[in-house]
Amino acid sequence: MTSRLAVAALLTVALSGLSAVAAAQDKTPVTIKTAPQTTAASGEDAEKERDDRVKAEFEVKLKEVAEQRAVEIRANADGLTKLSQEVKAQQAADEEQRKVLASYEERLKALEARLTEEAGADEKHPFDITFSGFIRTLYQSVQDDPERTDFVGLNDGFVLSDARLAVDGTFEDYAFRLQFDGAFASPDSLNTSRFRLQTQLQDGWVAWRPSRWIQLQLGRFKPAFDGEELRLLNKMFFVTRSVHNRGVQGVEGINVAGMRQTRQVGLMLHSDRLMDSTDTLGGAWFVTVANGNNTNLGSNIAGSHLNDNDSPAVYGRLEFYYRDWVTLGVGAFYNLRTTNITPDLIDEEDIGLNVDLEFDAYDVVGGVQYTQINTTFPDVAVENDRNAWGYHAWLGYRLPMGFIPAVRYAFYDPIAEYTSSDSVINSQLQSDELTYVTPSLSWDAPRVPLRLQANYTFTLEGSGRELDNDRLDLLAQLSF
């Protein structure tokens, strides 16, 4: 296109020059001289001069056009060079972008592969699994009383109290729990410091939770009866539970069983914690049908993993809530137990009642509890009914820096109502009451799930059975 323009310009210039020559010829005056030869020569010279002038002008125009064309060509060449540089730069950028895209594609493929693998794993193991537990190490020192016994207070030292590991799983409306204790101590006999340390299954159950109003739990667990037993061990404000719950163990004093209802194998129907729309008032219910034997220590019939007879134990509990501050619980149970060994099996019928109240508000914590178990002997007509009862009350306060001082008063009468024809037995039964007063100081570390506790228990036995067996318990507990 540019070449055509240049040719047109040259033709235009040439035509202009020819027109100017023709005009000059028309306007140039003709001088007639007398000498013909001279006039002819002069005409030829003038024509040649005009031709030279036109040629010169044409060459000038042609040169100008050529120079202009050269400038345009140089400008176009510079533009092409710049454009070429831009194209190369864009090609380099495109190549880098292709590399980035290729890297993203590789990462996306790897992510898709991992998601596919995880999806396959989820199909095989759909439960969300969590691990938890705690370790409790105790130093215990019991006051010696060599004048009355040959075992109380003679074995001060360290105790691995608990080493718990729990595995919890949830999936949609289903859940399970496995909890083991690697420091379960089984005594060789009563009134001794000799225990067999072994690993023991504490909890093993599965649950179906279709709604908050009704849920089902099947396996091995604690039946819902009394509030103190249901409180998690690592959440207590004292090293041990109260005397009417756990009794007297080891070399702490003359051994006696408590009224606690330990873990059972069975089925429990219950609700979730149900609160009103203002989250002020609420409640929950629990019903348990279980074997009724102590599965921690084995059945009353040695080696049995079933019930000790054909009658299941039935437990029930109602809880009432006021915000998160107050919990009132009412529990009851019926359990027909079979004791002794064949052929001398004896049925014992237990009916238990419990009322407990706990509060936690404005850094003040505390509670009260009353428990009673009445035992009858339907197979032995001459055997009198036996009634055991106990209660405790405690109060604590959360101080700054994680300190929690508390004090507990506990009373237990393991055989409160029993009449025998033997006056010596009657005297012993009337003096078997136990009164324990336990001040406690707990400290929770600020950024570590560590709790340190110091308890000192003042023990008061009934008249005629007094012992010097006050006890110091120092505990270090780490939860995870």
Backbone torsions as a table, in degrees:
resi	resn	phi	psi	omega
1	MET	NA	-42.6	179.6
2	THR	-64.7	-37.6	179.5
3	SER	-63.3	-41.4	179.1
4	ARG	-64.2	-38.8	178.1
5	LEU	-63.8	-40.8	-180.0
6	ALA	-63.9	-42.5	179.6
7	VAL	-64.1	-41.6	178.8
8	ALA	-62.0	-39.4	179.3
9	ALA	-64.5	-40.9	179.0
10	LEU	-63.9	-41.9	178.7
11	LEU	-64.7	-39.1	179.6
12	THR	-62.3	-43.1	179.8
13	VAL	-64.1	-40.6	-178.6
14	ALA	-65.3	-44.0	179.4
15	LEU	-62.8	-39.0	178.3
16	SER	-62.1	-42.2	179.6
17	GLY	-63.2	-41.8	179.3
18	LEU	-65.2	-39.3	177.7
19	SER	-63.4	-41.7	179.3
20	ALA	-63.9	-37.3	179.2
21	VAL	-65.8	-41.8	-179.5
22	ALA	-65.4	-39.1	179.3
23	ALA	-65.8	-40.5	179.2
24	ALA	-63.7	-36.0	178.8
25	GLN	-66.8	-38.8	-179.2
26	ASP	-68.3	-32.6	-174.3
27	LYS	-91.8	-14.8	-176.2
28	THR	-74.8	124.6	-179.9
29	PRO	-67.9	144.0	-179.4
30	VAL	-97.9	122.5	-179.2
31	THR	-103.5	123.7	-179.1
32	ILE	-98.4	118.6	179.7
33	LYS	-106.3	160.3	-173.3
34	THR	-77.2	-22.2	-177.5
35	ALA	-98.0	107.8	-176.2
36	PRO	-60.2	-40.5	-177.7
37	GLN	-63.2	-38.0	-179.3
38	THR	-70.6	-40.9	-179.8
39	THR	-63.4	-42.2	179.6
40	ALA	-63.6	-41.8	179.6
41	ALA	-64.4	-41.7	-179.5
42	SER	-64.7	-37.5	178.0
43	GLY	-63.7	-40.3	178.3
44	GLU	-65.6	-38.8	179.3
45	ASP	-64.6	-41.8	-179.4
46	ALA	-64.5	-41.2	179.5
47	GLU	-65.3	-38.4	178.2
48	LYS	-66.7	-38.4	179.8
49	GLU	-64.1	-41.3	178.1
50	ARG	-64.4	-41.2	179.5
51	ASP	-62.3	-40.4	178.8
52	ASP	-65.5	-39.4	-179.7
53	ARG	-65.3	-44.7	178.2
54	VAL	-61.0	-42.3	179.8
55	LYS	-63.3	-40.7	-179.8
56	ALA	-64.9	-44.3	179.1
57	GLU	-63.2	-40.1	178.6
58	PHE	-62.6	-41.6	179.2
59	GLU	-64.9	-38.0	178.4
60	VAL	-63.4	-48.7	178.5
61	LYS	-59.7	-43.1	-179.9
62	LEU	-62.6	-38.0	178.5
63	LYS	-66.3	-42.0	179.1
64	GLU	-62.0	-45.7	179.6
65	VAL	-61.6	-40.8	179.9
66	ALA	-64.0	-42.7	178.7
67	GLU	-63.8	-42.2	178.5
68	GLN	-62.1	-41.4	178.7
69	ARG	-64.0	-38.8	179.5
70	ALA	-64.0	-39.9	178.0
71	VAL	-62.8	-43.6	-180.0
72	GLU	-63.9	-40.9	-179.5
73	ILE	-63.9	-43.5	178.3
74	ARG	-62.7	-40.2	178.9
75	ALA	-64.2	-42.5	178.6
76	ASN	-65.1	-37.4	178.7
77	ALA	-64.5	-42.6	177.2
78	ASP	-62.4	-41.3	178.9
79	GLY	-63.5	-41.3	178.8
80	LEU	-64.7	-39.0	178.5
81	THR	-63.2	-44.8	179.3
82	LYS	-64.1	-42.1	178.7
83	LEU	-63.2	-39.8	178.5
84	SER	-62.9	-40.5	177.7
85	GLN	-64.4	-41.6	178.6
86	GLU	-64.3	-40.7	178.8
87	VAL	-62.8	-43.9	178.5
88	LYS	-62.7	-41.4	178.4
89	ALA	-62.9	-42.1	179.3
90	GLN	-65.8	-38.7	176.9
91	GLN	-62.4	-41.1	177.7
92	ALA	-63.9	-42.9	178.2
93	ALA	-63.7	-40.6	177.8
94	ASP	-62.8	-38.6	179.1
95	GLU	-65.0	-41.8	177.6
96	GLU	-64.6	-39.8	178.3
97	GLN	-65.1	-38.9	177.3
98	ARG	-62.3	-38.7	178.0
99	LYS	-64.2	-42.9	178.8
100	VAL	-63.0	-44.3	179.1
101	LEU	-63.3	-39.5	177.5
102	ALA	-62.6	-39.8	177.6
103	SER	-64.0	-43.4	177.5
104	TYR	-61.7	-39.8	179.5
105	GLU	-63.7	-41.1	178.3
106	GLU	-64.0	-43.1	179.2
107	ARG	-65.5	-38.1	179.2
108	LEU	-64.9	-41.1	177.5
109	LYS	-63.7	-40.9	178.6
110	ALA	-63.9	-41.7	178.8
111	LEU	-64.7	-42.1	177.6
112	GLU	-61.5	-40.9	179.0
113	ALA	-64.0	-41.9	-179.8
114	ARG	-66.9	-41.7	178.1
115	LEU	-63.4	-38.4	177.3
116	THR	-64.0	-42.1	178.7
117	GLU	-64.3	-43.4	179.1
118	GLU	-66.4	-37.0	177.8
119	ALA	-62.9	-39.9	176.0
120	GLY	-64.7	-39.3	177.9
121	ALA	-65.7	-39.3	179.1
122	ASP	-63.7	-34.4	178.1
123	GLU	-65.5	-33.5	179.2
124	LYS	-81.5	-39.0	-176.3
125	HIS	-130.7	81.4	-173.4
126	PRO	-76.6	-10.2	-173.8
127	PHE	-79.7	141.4	169.2
128	ASP	-83.8	119.9	-171.9
129	ILE	-104.4	135.3	173.5
130	THR	-130.8	147.8	178.9
131	PHE	-115.9	144.2	177.1
132	SER	-154.7	174.8	179.3
133	GLY	162.9	-175.3	176.9
134	PHE	-160.5	157.7	176.6
135	ILE	-126.6	128.7	-179.0
136	ARG	-122.5	119.7	177.5
137	THR	-115.7	131.4	-169.8
138	LEU	-124.2	139.6	166.0
139	TYR	-110.7	125.3	-176.3
140	GLN	-123.0	132.9	176.2
141	SER	-130.7	118.4	-178.9
142	VAL	-109.6	136.0	179.1
143	GLN	-60.2	134.2	-179.7
144	ASP	-74.6	144.9	174.5
145	ASP	-142.5	69.7	-175.8
146	PRO	-69.6	-17.7	-178.4
147	GLU	-74.2	-28.3	-175.8
148	ARG	-107.0	-28.5	-179.3
149	THR	-138.3	166.0	176.1
150	ASP	-111.7	19.2	-178.9
151	PHE	-140.4	-23.8	-175.0
152	VAL	-68.7	125.2	173.3
153	GLY	75.9	13.6	-176.4
154	LEU	-97.5	5.3	-174.9
155	ASN	-136.7	51.5	175.5
156	ASP	-63.2	144.9	178.2
157	GLY	163.1	-168.6	-177.2
158	PHE	-89.9	148.2	179.7
159	VAL	-136.6	128.9	168.3
160	LEU	-81.5	95.7	-170.7
161	SER	-71.1	-45.6	-177.9
162	ASP	-150.0	145.6	172.7
163	ALA	-141.9	83.4	-171.6
164	ARG	-94.8	142.2	171.8
165	LEU	-136.8	123.4	-177.5
166	ALA	-120.8	141.5	175.3
167	VAL	-122.1	119.9	179.9
168	ASP	-116.9	139.7	178.1
169	GLY	-134.1	141.7	177.5
170	THR	-134.6	143.4	175.0
171	PHE	-155.7	112.5	-178.2
172	GLU	51.6	-116.6	-177.3
173	ASP	-94.1	11.7	-173.8
174	TYR	-117.4	152.9	179.7
175	ALA	-153.8	160.5	173.3
176	PHE	-148.9	163.5	177.6
177	ARG	-148.6	134.0	171.4
178	LEU	-125.4	124.0	178.3
179	GLN	-131.7	129.9	-179.5
180	PHE	-120.0	149.8	173.7
181	ASP	-120.0	115.0	-179.9
182	GLY	-84.5	3.1	-179.9
183	ALA	-129.8	38.0	179.0
184	PHE	-74.5	124.5	-175.6
185	ALA	-105.2	117.2	178.0
186	SER	-106.1	118.8	-175.0
187	PRO	-72.2	145.3	175.1
188	ASP	-71.5	-31.8	-179.7
189	SER	-164.9	-176.6	176.2
190	LEU	-79.0	156.9	173.6
191	ASN	54.7	48.8	-179.5
192	THR	-144.5	158.2	175.0
193	SER	-97.4	2.6	-177.8
194	ARG	-89.1	117.4	179.7
195	PHE	-129.8	147.4	172.5
196	ARG	-91.8	116.7	179.5
197	LEU	-86.1	124.6	-176.1
198	GLN	-149.3	166.2	176.1
199	THR	-89.9	129.9	-173.3
200	GLN	-130.6	134.6	171.9
201	LEU	-70.5	122.7	177.1
202	GLN	-92.7	-56.3	179.9
203	ASP	-124.9	140.9	173.2
204	GLY	-155.5	95.0	-175.2
205	TRP	-145.3	159.4	172.4
206	VAL	-120.7	153.5	-175.6
207	ALA	-139.0	147.5	172.1
208	TRP	-122.0	125.6	-173.3
209	ARG	-126.1	75.0	-177.6
210	PRO	-71.4	-23.2	178.7
211	SER	-155.3	172.1	178.0
212	ARG	-77.3	-16.8	-174.9
213	TRP	-86.8	-30.4	-179.7
214	ILE	-145.2	129.7	-179.9
215	GLN	-140.1	153.3	-175.8
216	LEU	-122.6	136.5	178.6
217	GLN	-132.3	131.6	-174.1
218	LEU	-134.4	128.9	179.1
219	GLY	141.7	-138.8	-178.0
220	ARG	-114.0	124.7	-174.5
221	PHE	-164.6	175.5	175.5
222	LYS	-84.4	127.2	173.9
223	PRO	-70.5	143.7	-178.4
224	ALA	-78.2	107.6	178.8
225	PHE	-133.8	-64.4	-178.4
226	ASP	-118.3	147.7	-172.8
227	GLY	-66.8	-37.1	-177.6
228	GLU	-65.3	-40.1	179.5
229	GLU	-68.2	-30.9	-179.1
230	LEU	-78.9	-18.2	177.2
231	ARG	-67.4	133.7	-179.5
232	LEU	-59.7	139.3	-175.5
233	LEU	-60.1	-39.3	-177.8
234	ASN	-82.8	4.8	176.7
235	LYS	-110.8	6.9	-177.1
236	MET	-79.3	156.5	178.7
237	PHE	-94.6	3.1	177.0
238	PHE	-133.1	158.1	-177.6
239	VAL	-65.2	-41.1	179.9
240	THR	-126.3	163.7	173.6
241	ARG	-74.1	172.2	-173.7
242	SER	-69.7	163.3	-172.7
243	VAL	-66.4	-33.2	-180.0
244	HIS	-74.2	-16.1	176.7
245	ASN	-86.5	-51.9	-173.1
246	ARG	-97.9	-17.0	-176.8
247	GLY	77.9	-157.5	178.1
248	VAL	-117.2	127.8	-171.7
249	GLN	-123.8	159.8	171.7
250	GLY	56.7	-130.1	-178.8
251	VAL	-103.9	24.4	179.0
252	GLU	-74.7	-26.7	-177.7
253	GLY	171.0	-170.0	177.0
254	ILE	-65.3	119.6	-171.2
255	ASN	-65.7	139.6	175.6
256	VAL	-151.0	141.1	-178.8
257	ALA	-75.9	146.3	175.2
258	GLY	-90.4	-172.4	-177.1
259	MET	-103.4	11.1	-178.2
260	ARG	-63.2	146.2	174.5
261	GLN	-104.6	105.2	-172.1
262	THR	-80.4	-176.5	-176.2
263	ARG	-60.1	141.8	-179.6
264	GLN	-127.5	161.0	170.3
265	VAL	-101.6	123.0	-177.5
266	GLY	178.0	-153.6	-176.1
267	LEU	-130.5	138.2	178.2
268	MET	-129.4	130.4	169.0
269	LEU	-104.6	135.5	-177.9
270	HIS	-159.6	171.2	174.7
271	SER	-108.6	169.4	169.8
272	ASP	-80.9	178.5	174.5
273	ARG	-72.7	113.5	-174.1
274	LEU	-104.5	121.1	-178.8
275	MET	-120.2	155.4	177.1
276	ASP	-75.0	179.8	-174.2
277	SER	-65.5	-23.4	178.9
278	THR	-93.6	1.3	-179.7
279	ASP	58.3	36.6	-178.8
280	THR	-105.5	-53.9	-178.9
281	LEU	-113.5	146.4	179.8
282	GLY	-165.0	-176.9	180.0
283	GLY	-167.3	176.3	177.0
284	ALA	-157.9	157.5	179.8
285	TRP	-134.2	151.6	-177.6
286	PHE	-143.2	132.6	173.5
287	VAL	-133.7	126.1	-177.3
288	THR	-124.3	133.8	171.3
289	VAL	-118.2	119.1	-172.3
290	ALA	-142.5	175.9	180.0
291	ASN	-65.7	-38.3	178.8
292	GLY	90.9	6.1	175.6
293	ASN	-108.0	162.1	-176.2
294	ASN	-82.2	100.6	-175.4
295	THR	-78.3	-11.2	174.9
296	ASN	-70.9	-37.0	-177.2
297	LEU	-107.3	6.7	-177.3
298	GLY	89.3	164.1	-179.9
299	SER	-69.1	163.5	173.1
300	ASN	-63.7	-24.0	172.1
301	ILE	-97.2	115.9	-171.9
302	ALA	-55.4	132.4	174.9
303	GLY	84.4	-1.0	-177.2
304	SER	-84.7	135.8	173.5
305	HIS	-108.1	3.5	179.5
306	LEU	-104.7	-161.3	175.9
307	ASN	-74.3	162.3	176.9
308	ASP	-87.5	-0.8	172.5
309	ASN	-162.4	-163.4	-178.0
310	ASP	-92.2	-1.3	-175.0
311	SER	-104.1	121.7	177.3
312	PRO	-76.6	158.1	172.1
313	ALA	-89.3	144.8	-179.1
314	VAL	-124.3	126.0	180.0
315	TYR	-119.6	144.3	175.6
316	GLY	-141.7	147.6	179.1
317	ARG	-152.1	140.5	172.2
318	LEU	-119.6	139.1	176.8
319	GLU	-125.2	141.6	178.3
320	PHE	-126.5	138.1	-173.5
321	TYR	-123.1	143.9	166.3
322	TYR	-122.3	106.3	-171.7
323	ARG	50.6	-144.1	171.9
324	ASP	-98.5	13.6	-171.5
325	TRP	-92.5	-40.2	-171.0
326	VAL	-130.5	136.5	173.1
327	THR	-129.8	123.6	175.8
328	LEU	-112.1	126.4	-178.7
329	GLY	-124.2	142.0	176.9
330	VAL	-130.9	124.2	-176.6
331	GLY	-131.6	156.5	177.1
332	ALA	-153.9	156.2	175.0
333	PHE	-152.6	159.2	173.3
334	TYR	-132.2	130.9	-177.3
335	ASN	-147.1	117.3	173.9
336	LEU	-94.6	108.5	-177.3
337	ARG	-102.7	151.8	175.3
338	THR	-118.7	122.0	-176.8
339	THR	-115.6	178.1	-179.8
340	ASN	71.6	-173.5	-178.1
341	ILE	-123.7	157.4	-179.9
342	THR	-62.7	142.9	5.6
343	PRO	-93.1	11.6	-173.8
344	ASP	-101.0	50.9	179.8
345	LEU	-74.9	139.5	-178.5
346	ILE	-129.6	131.1	176.8
347	ASP	-87.6	138.4	174.4
348	GLU	-128.2	128.4	-176.3
349	GLU	-106.3	117.0	-178.9
350	ASP	-106.3	134.1	170.4
351	ILE	-126.5	120.2	-176.1
352	GLY	-115.9	145.1	176.8
353	LEU	-130.9	145.1	-180.0
354	ASN	-150.3	140.3	172.3
355	VAL	-134.3	131.1	179.1
356	ASP	-142.1	152.4	179.4
357	LEU	-140.3	130.2	175.3
358	GLU	-130.7	147.6	178.9
359	PHE	-139.6	150.3	-180.0
360	ASP	-152.7	96.4	-176.7
361	ALA	-151.6	137.5	177.1
362	TYR	53.5	41.8	176.8
363	ASP	69.8	5.1	175.3
364	VAL	-100.6	127.3	-179.7
365	VAL	-125.9	151.9	179.1
366	GLY	174.3	-179.3	179.2
367	GLY	-179.9	166.7	175.0
368	VAL	-137.2	154.2	178.5
369	GLN	-154.0	141.7	175.0
370	TYR	-128.8	131.3	-179.9
371	THR	-133.0	140.2	179.5
372	GLN	-143.1	138.1	175.5
373	ILE	-131.8	125.0	176.8
374	ASN	-106.5	128.6	-177.4
375	THR	-118.2	128.9	174.6
376	THR	-118.6	161.0	-175.9
377	PHE	-124.5	86.7	-174.5
378	PRO	-65.8	-23.7	-178.2
379	ASP	-86.0	-13.0	-176.1
380	VAL	-123.3	102.5	-174.2
381	ALA	-65.3	-32.1	-176.2
382	VAL	-85.3	-5.4	-178.1
383	GLU	-82.8	126.7	179.8
384	ASN	-77.6	156.1	174.4
385	ASP	-64.1	151.7	179.6
386	ARG	-124.4	129.4	-177.3
387	ASN	-121.8	123.7	176.1
388	ALA	-115.4	141.5	178.5
389	TRP	-152.5	158.2	179.5
390	GLY	-166.8	166.3	179.9
391	TYR	-155.0	163.8	172.7
392	HIS	-152.1	157.2	174.2
393	ALA	-140.2	141.1	-179.0
394	TRP	-144.8	157.9	-177.3
395	LEU	-149.6	137.7	178.9
396	GLY	-146.0	170.9	-178.7
397	TYR	-146.6	133.9	178.7
398	ARG	-84.9	113.2	177.4
399	LEU	-92.6	166.8	174.3
400	PRO	-61.3	160.6	176.3
401	MET	66.5	19.4	171.4
402	GLY	86.5	7.6	-179.3
403	PHE	-86.6	138.6	179.9
404	ILE	-135.4	96.1	172.3
405	PRO	-79.9	145.3	-180.0
406	ALA	-154.1	164.0	176.8
407	VAL	-145.1	143.6	-178.9
408	ARG	-131.7	136.5	173.8
409	TYR	-114.3	123.2	-177.1
410	ALA	-131.7	141.3	179.0
411	PHE	-130.7	142.6	179.7
412	TYR	-147.7	127.9	173.6
413	ASP	-120.8	99.5	-174.4
414	PRO	-67.3	-27.2	175.3
415	ILE	-134.6	86.7	-172.7
416	ALA	-81.9	-35.5	-177.2
417	GLU	-131.6	106.5	179.5
418	TYR	-161.9	130.3	-179.1
419	THR	-121.7	127.7	179.8
420	SER	-123.0	154.3	176.6
421	SER	-74.5	-11.6	179.5
422	ASP	-91.0	116.9	-177.0
423	SER	-66.0	-32.9	178.8
424	VAL	-65.3	-43.9	178.4
425	ILE	-63.7	-42.7	178.4
426	ASN	-59.3	-40.8	179.7
427	SER	-64.4	-41.5	179.5
428	GLN	-66.7	-41.3	-178.6
429	LEU	-68.1	-30.6	179.7
430	GLN	-77.5	-9.3	-178.3
431	SER	-120.0	25.2	-177.7
432	ASP	-96.7	10.1	178.8
433	GLU	-66.5	147.3	178.8
434	LEU	-127.1	130.3	176.0
435	THR	-125.3	120.0	-178.0
436	TYR	-120.0	129.4	175.1
437	VAL	-116.8	122.8	-172.2
438	THR	-128.3	103.7	167.3
439	PRO	-78.9	145.0	-175.5
440	SER	-138.4	147.6	171.9
441	LEU	-133.2	120.3	178.7
442	SER	-113.3	150.4	175.3
443	TRP	-137.6	123.6	176.5
444	ASP	-101.7	122.6	179.3
445	ALA	-62.7	144.8	-172.5
446	PRO	-68.6	-38.8	-175.1
447	ARG	-122.9	8.4	-178.9
448	VAL	-129.8	138.4	179.4
449	PRO	-74.2	57.9	-177.2
450	LEU	-114.8	133.3	176.4
451	ARG	-127.8	131.8	174.0
452	LEU	-113.8	136.6	-178.5
453	GLN	-136.0	144.1	174.0
454	ALA	-130.1	121.7	178.2
455	ASN	-122.2	142.7	169.7
456	TYR	-129.1	122.5	-175.6
457	THR	-108.5	120.0	172.9
458	PHE	-88.5	120.2	-175.5
459	THR	-105.1	133.3	178.4
460	LEU	-128.5	113.9	177.1
461	GLU	-96.3	166.1	178.7
462	GLY	-67.4	161.8	-178.0
463	SER	-58.8	130.9	-178.6
464	GLY	93.9	-12.9	179.6
465	ARG	-126.7	23.5	-177.5
466	GLU	-65.2	143.2	175.7
467	LEU	-134.5	148.7	169.7
468	ASP	-92.4	85.9	-175.1
469	ASN	-136.4	36.4	172.2
470	ASP	-56.1	151.1	-169.3
471	ARG	-134.2	138.0	173.7
472	LEU	-110.8	127.2	177.4
473	ASP	-122.5	125.0	175.4
474	LEU	-118.7	125.2	-172.1
475	LEU	-126.6	137.8	168.5
476	ALA	-120.0	126.6	-174.7
477	GLN	-131.6	129.3	176.8
478	LEU	-122.2	123.3	179.2
479	SER	-105.4	153.0	178.1
480	PHE	-147.9	NA	NA
